[in-house]
């Protein structure tokens, strides 16, 4: 039975404890682009974005949790809302990164989480284009890609993920995905009864075969920067190939037809003169 | 209702419980100028202009007592008449702000102080009088039982507290809320209706506040108004009710319980004061003991404390060492201390886990003050702005004579100790690892400092050195340190035992403060903590047994492990629970109390608690017990069986405060000390007794400056950083979460100032300038106050010139001004202006310019007056 996480954004207070716990447990260090360095050590943080309270910006090879802040409405009109969502790898049941990896560096463990074996990855980066969420990323220092492992070293020992443990409001809960889905569906009903008409699950069984890390959102996925109906590029391989090869054949045939006449005409002219 | 607090951001772990309550159907309301991460979780967000909380809360008072529900449901009158001082008659000399243009009776404009006599109760004649013949402390206390307060339980007499309260807040209406607070009437009514709907027999509501209420010149009065609201709603002493005061740091509760405060001794006993009748121990006890509350036991707490301090050297003959103790002579709190330091009046300073160079109001003033010291010791994990003040930007270190010692401090996991958190809960945490190199815990530092001072003072014959010489200082237990690298760490266990208290001769732990004596046979370091370690092997701060509710076996809640104080109020006058749903403490007439009477027969009839919580009401005192007077009316005997507030002289919840608050018996709206708005409610603009220091370098904005500084500014904290950033701005993974100082503003203000999101902006006050990045957001909004647009901005104050995330010190623009009751600075609201672009010069240069400009003639009379309620520190 796959393990995963249910992230209930309706009780996320945007504290970023998940981001920090993840960095600390996985010894990920700071984001190099966020600092000026001197003597190899960070000396000044310079990554203010002006984008609400989100100075992290995106997931990276060394940043595996990213809390998004979405401001909607207006305090002046009394309809202000501030959505907070802790984004991470979704450990998709149909994982694009896993499917395209040529070296099998990417693997799925018996608990259902997808991890990058750092000693196998050759840094080809085929996986980056294959992820619809922009999760898996390249690390310039190691020359490999990396992403959230679902705290593989913790969960294989029966512990919960670091982010779930740190989350003060239990917005992130680790467990058996099937059981989490039961709780999550009930929670959506409760929220709907409380007047949150757009409360919905994202990543229940409908997205990419089901996301092992799935979300409760209070609005449409696009509001949270998530694709409503993500497609894996490689799913397009057969139709794409058919179109490409077909078009190539057609182009080739057209060329042959177009230039065939010219060759005969030239030969005829040469024959008449000789 | 969360107000004066941003609980989700500043107390995220405690906020977990708010979220759990929401899951079971609780309604969450957030009343705040800004829309914060707390507002995002709230069902209702009511925006109000900073500093107008008393208008909002006062309007709640009027709304509640005028409502149909409050007048038709008998619960409210029964609760209020029995449990509060609503029926008590106030002196005929009392005059209200409506009579006196915003002042109360008793104001002395020269001394800038209130004589509180006219706020007092009308009383019967006292049945006893002290003759001077009393020998024991108990006799002295018994001779001072005052006359019984006069009451009118029908609440009709115009001098009843209830009628005075009603008149006082009659003008505080939803319309006033809209005009003065800028909060839409409908929003206010929504909040009021929600509070009403969640009150009564079957439901309760809680109010939560933090420094958004305390950091005002009327801070104490904000909190008092909330207290009035909760009593009127019947929420005090009941589960799910009450007021949760969120403290500002982990264990700051502990640091006021066993205080690092100048004016307080352990357990909230006032410190010996040279200005009061505190000459001898007898004077002190007679002056400080409240004869008709549980405080009547003060002599036992004081003597036991002195015994803990001086051990064998404390004897009845030398008044347990009392006469050797230094006495306070004025306000020695942070702000006046720095004013004195600025004038060269303080030679040395020890800053332990404190960073006034960033956290202090008018921070450049405070950094300048540090430069007037001869020496300073800083203990911290990193070289804080305070430790590095002498090399800050804009300063030549050669010009600073101060000798600075930086001592590395151990982290919390590197020592054993307890935290006392905001709900009075002591929880022990154990040492996990030794600190590195020379880093040491605060208790190691304090213990060895004391030990060395004792050695240094050994030969002295000066009476003033007696306390140091005779301090009981035996806190080493080498066996405890055997497993660790540091062998001379003082024993947390020995300290805990002393805090709990023991009989002196055999050091046998006492079970609680009821075992303490006033004859020197017991010692106790902090009476309210007594019971935390009641017997060998029973350190209750270390216990960790949770249940689904109160969890009395998890940690220890002072006093005596009572989690809900005054829970007698969770039962009606007859002692029956108000409802099955809200059953908590109630009278069980058939229960064997466990106590025996004079003939050895069991006493039947006792108060019981459904959750195993400790009860602070006398266990066998009947709910219908009559009150006693005279010599028999000592302590709780003075109170009848329906008096839950055992620490108050009359046993009742105070709607009207006849004493205790120096700025008024009833909260009254005054504008913040600096405001662009003329007080719409009274002629009196500001708190008439606010603490001010009209010294050079600390100019205030007067009403004449309103056009120059028209914007309201509030300073606050974010989740990502810790206070002055000493623990967070040095860690890369925290620094990158919030790397730079920013200024939150509404799009309307940004347009007015031609500022775009992310631009550099500079905020200006008479004290200085601060530059930050503009964060233009719809979460901020302008307010319409009496037809005029008032803009508000918000600035987090975490940044300083040290660390990985560095930036301007927000407090460079705030002023030294404070609440007159507790000297807390008004950091939550003052006025400013804002312009696009960078700061014009570094802070030290701006400060020098300010000093040069401030000739005496330029400082107004109002700001030249120093008022720290005792007028001690001000030589301007």
Interface residues (C-beta under 8 A of the other chain):
Chain A: X11 X13 X14 X15 X16 X17 X19 X20 X23 X24 X28 X29 X30 X31 X34 X35 X42 X43 X44 X45 X46 X47 X48 X50 X52 X53 X55 X56 X71 X73 X74 X75 X76 X78 X80 X81 X82 X83 X84 X168 X169 X170
Chain B: X8 X9 X12 X13 X15 X16 X19 X22 X23 X34 X35 X37 X38 X39 X40 X41 X45 X47 X184 X187 X718 X719 X720 X732 X733 X734 X735 X736 X737 X738 X739 X740 X742 X746 X757 X758 X773 X774 X775 X777 X778 X779 X780 X781 X782 X804 X805 X806
